[in-house]
Amino acid sequence: MIVLREGNLRVPRWNRKVYAVAGGLTEYKKFCPEMKLEEQVMVAFRQMLEANDLKLSPVEVKGLINFIAAGNFADHFQDQLLCEAKVTDYLGLDPMYDIGVKTGGATGGSTVLTAAMAVASGYADVALAVGWERMSEVDTRTGNYYISTAACKDFETRLSRIYAAYYAPMAVRFAWSYGLSEQTRAKVAVKNHLYAYYSPYAQQPGKYTVEDVLNSPMSTYPLRFLECCAMTDGAACLLLCDEKTAYRLSDKPCEVYIAGGSHTLRVADRRDMAIPLLPHETPDMYEGLRKKEGQRWPGFESFAAARFAAYFAFRMAGIANPLEELDLIETHDAFTISDIQTYGDVGLRPYGQEPDFIESGDAYFGGKCPANLSGGLIGTMHAVGATGIFQGIECLWQLQGKYDKFHGDPKIWASFGKRKPADWMSLQVPNARQAAWISHAGVGSHVTVGVLRKAF
């Protein structure tokens, strides 16, 4: 069994506080032929500058930015190396330094982490985290292959060329280990498609039943199409600042803590490890976890990268019990099974009891810690380089009490050629103080966990 040592478990710390003040999104959809990539990014950038009640003008805010972290999953999609330079130029931010970030599906979260480290270190006072993906530039079959190469090409990519086929055996294994039913998986899909129904940004909104999900076409057994995210075009922008600038720009800044973890690409090489315990856990909680022959941690059931990211981020933020102290969470629900697996990794339930987070109602709006009120990846988007930024922005707007402003305004719906539903409802969490989001890559190779805390 692998046991990590003291230095491996050192908790990161900022040299100075980091704050998020504003965010901007695009509409997320399968194709966006009417805009070039950089024009899509500009839509998110303008919303960030113009619609967030900042106390300085857009030109003045641009004049404060001195670092850009720019994330996109794959140069293959837009056929442009150093795309971050092209985007920075188009946004009018030259000659500020930009650095490209690529960590698979966790690219958005890693981009926020990179921008936050620039502020925390003193390199920058104001840093822009910007991410995008232009997945429609290639056909779906080719795009699926590109994405599949974020797994180990020596092993997993040879077995399958779509990502659902990597997560399907995890779903089978998890059901064998912990008794997960297909109905519980389907409930995740029903919830997230429904929450996307209330978002003008969403690609896959819908009012479905459990039966609808279970009767939808099979992607890779046992995962069905309505349990899977879609390939997406879109962008997102998040503005991070030091404390002095945050209050200069906003009356509603939120403090940021974020950390990451990683693990081998080859799932078959994930050797048995001692479980790093979150602050509210004790060793005796997991004495019987390896009760079946062949079980190990993390195995196929869990993601060590997510557990390590949560281990660090919660300690950075002083969170003792995430279920009790978080008012909402955004998980990386690329598939229903990855969503459920993550509940244990980040401590919303002990390992082995993850399905109860759904079945108890805690994961729903009005529950103890509602998950993916944005619609998540299944309902709203997975423009990969933007995803982890999108999640952080949705958390930020919740803490700032701006869910209705950015989701309920008929003008925003109309700007995307949509009509606000007559039965639209607000998913604003009352008095939300603290939120978290998880940005996840590959079959669990890279993960960041971010925490936002209201600072007003």
C-alpha positions as CSV (number, residue, x, y, z in Angstrom):
1,M,0.0,0.0,0.0
2,I,1.3,3.5,-0.9
3,V,1.6,5.8,2.1
4,L,2.5,9.5,1.3
5,R,4.9,11.4,3.5
6,E,4.8,14.8,5.3
7,G,6.0,16.9,2.4
8,N,3.5,15.3,0.0
9,L,0.7,16.3,2.3
10,R,1.8,19.9,2.9
11,V,-1.2,22.2,2.6
12,P,-0.8,25.1,0.2
13,R,-1.1,28.6,1.4
14,W,-1.4,32.0,-0.2
15,N,1.1,34.8,0.4
16,R,-1.9,37.2,0.2
17,K,-5.6,36.8,-0.1
18,V,-7.2,36.2,-3.5
19,Y,-10.7,37.4,-4.5
20,A,-13.1,36.8,-7.4
21,V,-15.2,39.8,-8.4
22,A,-16.8,39.2,-11.8
23,G,-17.5,36.6,-14.4
24,G,-18.9,36.3,-17.9
25,L,-20.3,33.4,-20.0
26,T,-21.3,32.8,-23.6
27,E,-24.2,30.7,-24.8
28,Y,-23.1,27.0,-25.0
29,K,-24.1,25.0,-28.1
30,K,-23.1,22.4,-30.5
31,F,-22.2,24.7,-33.4
32,C,-21.4,28.4,-33.5
33,P,-20.7,29.2,-37.2
34,E,-21.7,32.8,-36.9
35,M,-18.7,33.7,-34.8
36,K,-15.0,33.1,-34.8
37,L,-13.4,31.7,-31.7
38,E,-12.0,35.0,-30.5
39,E,-15.4,36.7,-31.0
40,Q,-17.0,34.1,-28.8
41,V,-14.4,34.8,-26.1
42,M,-15.2,38.5,-26.4
43,V,-18.9,37.8,-25.6
44,A,-17.9,36.3,-22.3
45,F,-15.3,39.1,-21.7
46,R,-17.8,41.8,-22.3
47,Q,-20.4,40.3,-20.0
48,M,-17.7,40.1,-17.3
49,L,-16.8,43.8,-17.7
50,E,-20.2,45.3,-18.4
51,A,-22.9,43.3,-16.5
52,N,-21.4,42.6,-13.1
53,D,-22.0,46.1,-11.4
54,L,-18.2,46.8,-11.3
55,K,-17.4,50.2,-9.9
56,L,-15.0,51.1,-12.7
57,S,-15.7,51.3,-16.4
58,P,-14.7,48.5,-18.7
59,V,-11.8,50.5,-20.1
60,E,-10.6,51.2,-16.5
61,V,-10.9,47.5,-15.5
62,K,-9.0,46.4,-18.6
63,G,-6.3,48.9,-17.6
64,L,-5.8,47.0,-14.3
65,I,-5.3,43.5,-15.7
66,N,-1.6,42.5,-15.6
67,F,-1.7,38.7,-16.1
68,I,-3.8,36.3,-18.3
69,A,-4.2,32.6,-17.6
70,A,-5.7,31.1,-20.8
71,G,-7.1,27.6,-21.0
72,N,-8.1,25.4,-23.9
73,F,-8.1,21.6,-23.9
74,A,-6.8,20.9,-27.4
75,D,-5.2,23.0,-30.2
76,H,-6.6,20.3,-32.6
77,F,-10.1,21.8,-32.4
78,Q,-9.3,25.3,-33.6
79,D,-6.2,24.3,-35.5
80,Q,-4.2,27.1,-34.0
81,L,-1.1,26.7,-31.8
82,L,-0.6,29.5,-29.2
83,C,-4.3,30.3,-29.4
84,E,-3.9,32.2,-26.1
85,A,-1.8,34.9,-27.9
86,K,-4.5,35.3,-30.5
87,V,-7.2,35.7,-27.9
88,T,-5.2,38.1,-25.7
89,D,-4.6,40.3,-28.7
90,Y,-8.3,40.3,-29.7
91,L,-9.3,41.2,-26.2
92,G,-7.0,44.2,-26.3
93,L,-4.8,43.0,-23.5
94,D,-1.4,42.9,-25.3
95,P,1.3,43.2,-24.2
96,M,0.3,41.7,-20.8
97,Y,1.8,38.2,-20.3
98,D,-0.5,35.2,-21.0
99,I,0.2,31.6,-20.2
100,G,-1.6,28.7,-21.8
101,V,-3.0,26.0,-19.6
102,K,-3.8,22.4,-20.6
103,T,-4.8,19.7,-18.1
104,G,-7.5,17.9,-20.1
105,G,-11.0,18.3,-18.7
106,A,-9.6,20.1,-15.7
107,T,-8.2,22.8,-17.9
108,G,-10.7,25.5,-16.7
109,G,-10.0,24.8,-13.0
110,S,-6.3,24.7,-13.6
111,T,-6.6,28.0,-15.4
112,V,-8.3,29.6,-12.3
113,L,-5.6,28.0,-10.1
114,T,-2.9,29.5,-12.3
115,A,-4.5,33.0,-12.2
116,A,-5.0,32.7,-8.4
117,M,-1.4,31.8,-7.9
118,A,-0.3,34.9,-9.8
119,V,-2.3,37.1,-7.5
120,A,-1.4,35.2,-4.3
121,S,2.3,35.4,-5.2
122,G,2.2,39.2,-5.9
123,Y,3.1,38.7,-9.6
124,A,-0.3,40.3,-10.5
125,D,-2.9,42.4,-8.7
126,V,-5.5,41.6,-11.3
127,A,-5.5,38.4,-13.3
128,L,-7.9,37.2,-15.9
129,A,-8.8,33.5,-16.1
130,V,-10.2,32.9,-19.6
131,G,-11.0,29.6,-21.2
132,W,-12.7,28.3,-24.4
133,E,-13.2,25.4,-26.7
134,R,-14.3,25.3,-30.3
135,M,-15.2,21.6,-30.6
136,S,-17.4,22.0,-33.7
137,E,-14.3,22.7,-35.9
138,V,-14.1,18.9,-36.4
139,D,-16.7,16.2,-36.9
140,T,-18.1,14.5,-33.8
141,R,-16.3,11.2,-34.5
142,T,-12.9,13.0,-34.8
143,G,-13.6,15.1,-31.8
144,N,-14.4,12.1,-29.7
145,Y,-11.1,10.6,-30.7
146,Y,-9.2,13.7,-29.8
147,I,-10.8,13.7,-26.4
148,S,-10.1,10.0,-25.9
149,T,-6.4,10.7,-26.3
150,A,-6.5,12.4,-22.9
151,A,-6.4,8.9,-21.5
152,C,-3.3,6.7,-21.9
153,K,-2.8,6.1,-25.6
154,D,-0.7,3.0,-24.9
155,F,-3.6,1.3,-23.1
156,E,-7.0,2.9,-22.8
157,T,-7.3,4.7,-26.1
158,R,-6.5,1.5,-27.9
159,L,-9.6,-0.1,-26.2
160,S,-12.0,2.7,-27.0
161,R,-12.1,6.0,-28.9
162,I,-14.9,7.6,-26.9
163,Y,-14.8,8.7,-23.3
164,A,-18.1,7.2,-22.3
165,A,-16.3,3.8,-22.7
166,Y,-13.8,4.7,-20.0
167,Y,-16.5,5.6,-17.5
168,A,-18.9,2.8,-18.3
169,P,-16.7,0.1,-16.6
170,M,-16.5,2.5,-13.6
171,A,-20.3,2.5,-13.4
172,V,-20.3,-1.3,-13.5
173,R,-17.6,-1.6,-10.9
174,F,-19.2,1.0,-8.6
175,A,-22.5,-0.8,-8.8
176,W,-20.8,-4.1,-7.9
177,S,-18.9,-2.4,-5.0
178,Y,-21.6,-0.2,-3.5
179,G,-25.0,-1.2,-4.8
180,L,-25.5,1.8,-7.1
181,S,-28.8,1.4,-9.1
182,E,-29.4,2.7,-12.6
183,Q,-32.4,4.6,-11.2
184,T,-30.1,6.7,-9.0
185,R,-27.8,7.4,-11.9
186,A,-30.9,8.5,-13.9
187,K,-32.0,10.8,-11.1
188,V,-28.7,12.7,-11.5
189,A,-29.4,13.2,-15.2
190,V,-33.0,14.3,-14.6
191,K,-31.9,16.8,-12.0
192,N,-29.2,18.4,-14.1
193,H,-31.1,18.6,-17.3
194,L,-34.0,20.2,-15.4
195,Y,-31.7,22.8,-13.8
196,A,-30.3,23.6,-17.3
197,Y,-33.9,24.3,-18.4
198,Y,-33.7,27.5,-16.3
199,S,-30.5,28.7,-17.8
200,P,-30.2,30.8,-21.0
201,Y,-26.7,29.5,-21.5
202,A,-27.6,25.8,-21.6
203,Q,-27.0,23.4,-24.5
204,Q,-29.0,20.4,-23.3
205,P,-31.9,21.6,-21.1
206,G,-34.9,19.3,-20.7
207,K,-37.7,18.1,-18.5
208,Y,-37.1,14.3,-18.4
209,T,-38.3,11.5,-16.2
210,V,-36.2,8.6,-14.9
211,E,-37.9,6.5,-17.5
212,D,-36.9,8.9,-20.2
213,V,-33.3,8.6,-19.2
214,L,-33.3,4.8,-19.0
215,N,-35.1,4.6,-22.3
216,S,-32.7,6.9,-24.1
217,P,-30.2,5.3,-26.6
218,M,-27.2,3.5,-25.1
219,S,-23.9,5.2,-25.4
220,T,-21.7,2.6,-23.8
221,Y,-23.3,0.1,-21.4
222,P,-24.6,1.0,-18.9
223,L,-24.4,4.7,-19.7
224,R,-27.1,6.2,-21.9
225,F,-27.1,9.3,-24.0
226,L,-29.0,11.4,-21.4
227,E,-26.4,10.5,-18.8
228,C,-23.5,12.1,-20.9
229,C,-22.3,15.6,-21.5
230,A,-22.1,16.9,-25.1
231,M,-19.4,18.5,-27.2
232,T,-19.7,22.2,-26.9
233,D,-18.6,25.6,-28.4
234,G,-18.2,28.4,-25.8
235,A,-16.1,30.5,-23.5
236,A,-15.9,31.9,-20.0
237,C,-14.0,34.7,-18.2
238,L,-13.4,35.2,-14.4
239,L,-11.6,38.2,-12.9
240,L,-9.4,37.6,-9.8
241,C,-7.8,40.4,-7.7
242,D,-5.9,41.1,-4.6
243,E,-7.8,42.4,-1.6
244,K,-7.3,46.1,-2.2
245,T,-8.3,46.0,-5.9
246,A,-11.3,43.6,-5.2
247,Y,-13.0,46.2,-3.0
248,R,-12.1,48.9,-5.4
249,L,-13.9,47.1,-8.1
250,S,-16.8,45.4,-6.3
251,D,-19.1,45.7,-3.3
252,K,-19.5,41.9,-3.5
253,P,-16.1,40.2,-3.7
254,C,-15.7,36.6,-2.8
255,E,-12.5,35.0,-1.4
256,V,-10.9,32.2,-3.4
257,Y,-9.1,29.1,-2.3
258,I,-8.2,26.5,-4.9
259,A,-5.9,23.4,-5.0
260,G,-5.3,20.5,-7.2
261,G,-4.4,16.8,-7.3
262,S,-3.3,14.4,-10.0
263,H,-3.0,10.7,-10.6
264,T,-1.7,8.3,-13.2
265,L,-3.4,8.2,-16.6
266,R,-3.5,4.4,-16.5
267,V,-6.4,3.3,-14.4
268,A,-5.0,-0.3,-14.2
269,D,-1.9,1.1,-12.5
270,R,-3.7,2.7,-9.7
271,R,-2.2,0.8,-6.8
272,D,-3.8,0.5,-3.4
273,M,-3.3,3.7,-1.3
274,A,-4.0,4.8,2.2
275,I,-7.0,7.2,2.0
276,P,-6.0,10.8,2.8
277,L,-8.7,11.7,5.4
278,L,-10.7,14.9,5.1
279,P,-11.0,17.0,8.3
280,H,-14.3,15.4,9.4
281,E,-13.2,11.8,8.7
282,T,-11.6,9.2,11.0
283,P,-9.7,6.0,10.0
284,D,-12.3,3.7,11.5
285,M,-14.9,5.0,8.9
286,Y,-13.1,3.0,6.2
287,E,-12.0,-0.2,8.0
288,G,-14.5,-2.3,6.0
289,L,-14.3,-0.5,2.7
290,R,-12.1,-3.1,1.0
291,K,-14.6,-5.8,2.0
292,K,-14.7,-7.6,-1.4
293,E,-11.8,-9.5,-3.0
294,G,-9.9,-7.3,-5.4
295,Q,-11.0,-4.0,-4.0
296,R,-8.5,-1.3,-3.4
297,W,-8.5,2.5,-3.1
298,P,-9.0,4.4,-5.3
299,G,-9.4,1.6,-7.8
300,F,-12.2,2.1,-10.4
301,E,-14.6,3.4,-7.8
302,S,-12.9,6.7,-6.7
303,F,-10.6,9.4,-7.9
304,A,-7.4,10.0,-5.9
305,A,-6.8,13.3,-7.7
306,A,-10.2,14.6,-6.5
307,R,-9.6,13.4,-2.9
308,F,-6.2,15.1,-2.8
309,A,-7.5,18.4,-4.3
310,A,-10.3,18.4,-1.7
311,Y,-7.8,17.5,1.1
312,F,-5.8,20.6,0.3
313,A,-8.5,23.0,-0.7
314,F,-10.7,22.4,2.4
315,R,-7.8,22.8,4.7
316,M,-6.7,26.0,2.9
317,A,-10.3,27.3,3.4
318,G,-10.6,26.0,7.0
319,I,-13.6,23.8,6.1
320,A,-14.2,21.1,8.7
321,N,-17.2,19.4,7.1
322,P,-18.1,20.2,3.5
323,L,-21.7,18.9,3.7
324,E,-22.4,21.2,6.7
325,E,-20.4,24.2,5.6
326,L,-21.0,24.4,1.8
327,D,-24.2,26.0,0.6
328,L,-23.9,24.6,-2.9
329,I,-21.5,22.7,-5.1
330,E,-20.7,22.3,-8.8
331,T,-19.4,18.9,-9.7
332,H,-17.8,17.7,-12.9
333,D,-20.8,15.6,-14.1
334,A,-19.4,14.7,-17.5
335,F,-21.3,11.4,-16.9
336,T,-23.7,10.5,-14.2
337,I,-21.2,8.0,-12.7
338,S,-18.4,10.6,-12.4
339,D,-20.8,12.9,-10.6
340,I,-21.7,10.2,-8.1
341,Q,-18.1,9.0,-7.6
342,T,-17.1,12.5,-6.7
343,Y,-19.5,12.7,-3.8
344,G,-17.2,10.4,-1.8
345,D,-14.0,12.0,-3.0
346,V,-15.0,15.5,-1.7
347,G,-16.6,14.2,1.5
348,L,-20.3,14.8,0.8
349,R,-20.8,11.2,1.8
350,P,-18.3,8.6,3.1
351,Y,-16.9,6.3,0.5
352,G,-19.4,3.6,-0.2
353,Q,-22.4,5.7,0.6
354,E,-22.3,8.1,-2.4
355,P,-25.8,7.2,-3.8
356,D,-27.4,8.5,-0.6
357,F,-26.4,12.1,-1.5
358,I,-29.0,11.9,-4.3
359,E,-31.6,9.6,-2.6
360,S,-31.7,11.7,0.5
361,G,-32.5,14.9,-1.4
362,D,-29.4,16.7,-0.2
363,A,-28.2,17.3,-3.8
364,Y,-31.4,19.1,-4.9
365,F,-32.4,22.7,-4.8
366,G,-33.7,23.3,-1.3
367,G,-31.5,20.4,0.0
368,K,-28.6,20.5,2.3
369,C,-26.0,21.1,-0.4
370,P,-27.6,21.5,-3.9
371,A,-25.4,20.3,-6.7
372,N,-25.1,21.6,-10.2
373,L,-27.8,24.3,-10.1
374,S,-26.1,25.6,-13.3
375,G,-27.3,22.4,-15.1
376,G,-23.7,21.2,-14.9
377,L,-22.0,19.5,-17.8
378,I,-24.8,17.1,-18.6
379,G,-27.4,19.9,-18.9
380,T,-25.5,23.1,-19.8
381,M,-22.0,22.7,-21.3
382,H,-18.7,21.1,-21.6
383,A,-16.6,23.5,-23.7
384,V,-13.7,21.9,-22.0
385,G,-11.3,24.8,-21.5
386,A,-14.1,26.9,-20.2
387,T,-15.8,24.4,-18.0
388,G,-14.0,24.8,-14.7
389,I,-14.2,28.6,-15.1
390,F,-18.0,28.4,-15.9
391,Q,-18.5,26.4,-12.7
392,G,-16.6,28.9,-10.6
393,I,-18.7,31.8,-12.1
394,E,-22.0,30.0,-11.4
395,C,-20.8,29.7,-7.7
396,L,-19.7,33.3,-7.7
397,W,-23.1,34.6,-8.9
398,Q,-24.9,32.4,-6.3
399,L,-22.9,34.0,-3.5
400,Q,-23.4,37.5,-4.9
401,G,-27.1,36.9,-5.1
402,K,-27.1,37.3,-8.8
403,Y,-28.6,34.0,-10.1
404,D,-31.8,35.8,-11.2
405,K,-29.9,38.7,-12.8
406,F,-27.9,36.3,-15.0
407,H,-30.4,33.6,-15.6
408,G,-33.8,35.3,-15.3
409,D,-33.3,38.4,-17.5
410,P,-35.4,37.9,-20.7
411,K,-32.9,40.1,-22.6
412,I,-30.1,37.6,-22.0
413,W,-32.4,34.8,-23.3
414,A,-33.3,36.9,-26.3
415,S,-29.6,37.7,-27.0
416,F,-29.1,34.0,-27.7
417,G,-32.2,33.7,-29.8
418,K,-34.2,32.0,-27.0
419,R,-37.3,32.8,-25.1
420,K,-37.4,32.6,-21.3
421,P,-39.7,29.7,-20.3
422,A,-43.1,30.8,-18.9
423,D,-42.5,28.4,-16.1
424,W,-39.0,29.6,-15.3
425,M,-38.1,29.4,-11.6
426,S,-35.3,30.9,-9.6
427,L,-32.6,28.6,-8.3
428,Q,-31.0,31.3,-6.1
429,V,-29.8,29.7,-2.9
430,P,-31.0,31.9,0.0
431,N,-28.2,33.5,2.0
432,A,-25.5,31.4,0.3
433,R,-22.2,32.1,2.0
434,Q,-19.8,29.4,0.7
435,A,-19.6,27.3,-2.4
436,A,-17.2,24.8,-4.0
437,W,-16.6,23.5,-7.5
438,I,-14.7,20.5,-8.9
439,S,-12.9,20.5,-12.3
440,H,-11.9,17.0,-13.4
441,A,-9.8,15.6,-16.2
442,G,-9.4,12.3,-18.0
443,V,-10.3,9.2,-16.0
444,G,-9.3,11.2,-12.9
445,S,-5.7,12.3,-13.9
446,H,-6.1,16.0,-12.9
447,V,-8.6,17.6,-10.6
448,T,-8.9,21.0,-8.9
449,V,-11.3,21.8,-6.1
450,G,-12.1,25.5,-5.6
451,V,-13.9,27.2,-2.7
452,L,-15.5,30.6,-2.8
453,R,-16.5,32.4,0.4
454,K,-18.6,35.6,0.6
455,A,-16.4,38.5,1.8
456,F,-19.1,41.1,2.1
